[in-house]
Amino acid sequence: MAEIVIRNTQQRIKGEEQVREFLTNQEVLYEHWDASKLPAELKDKFILSDEEKSQILAAFDGEIKDLAARRGYRTWDIVALSEATPNLDEVLKKFEQVHTHTEDEVRAITAGRGIFIIKGSDDVGYFDVELEAGDVISVPEHKPHFFTLMDNRQIVAVRLFIETEGWIAHPFDDPAFQKA
């Protein structure tokens, strides 16, 4: 279950309803899917064949199509990151810079853990959303944020897009942002 840490106060927000309410107030969509739908052999697997990626998409087909229909997403895929990912540190560098997009950044975590760092309203500032299997987040277009992995450095997520080109970041220079 997702947990939020507000950076300037270190306040923690836990519990599905509390997390959803906080994120809704920050214009971020949060949902929770049933992670137990993932086939058992894929629950702790972070190096995936195309067939295994297709299995994950098939397991969550109903949820993906429902979210896509409600929010206008036209394409989706699987991203898997772990120590086995070639040049993982280089890959993470492009995610670990504050940026925006011209469409929502959507991730449905199916295995592992990750953190979105998001710029909230003026009274909140930056906050961390710690995500695990079953958590679904949609950071709205033009909202400054970035993503990184938790200490175990492994995650599998469904990504949904409106634009068929996929993930395109636009750097956002913010002197108020400080990496934790």
Secondary structure, DSSP 8 states (H G I E B T S, - for coil): --EEEETTT--EE-SHHHHHHHHHHTT-EEEE--GGGS-GGGTT--S--HHHHHHHHHHTHHHHHHHHHHHT--EEEEEEESTTSTTHHHHHHHHSS-EE-SS-EEEEEEEEEEEEEEE--TTT-EEEEEEETTEEEEE-TT--EEEEE-TT--EEEEEEESSTT----EE---TT----
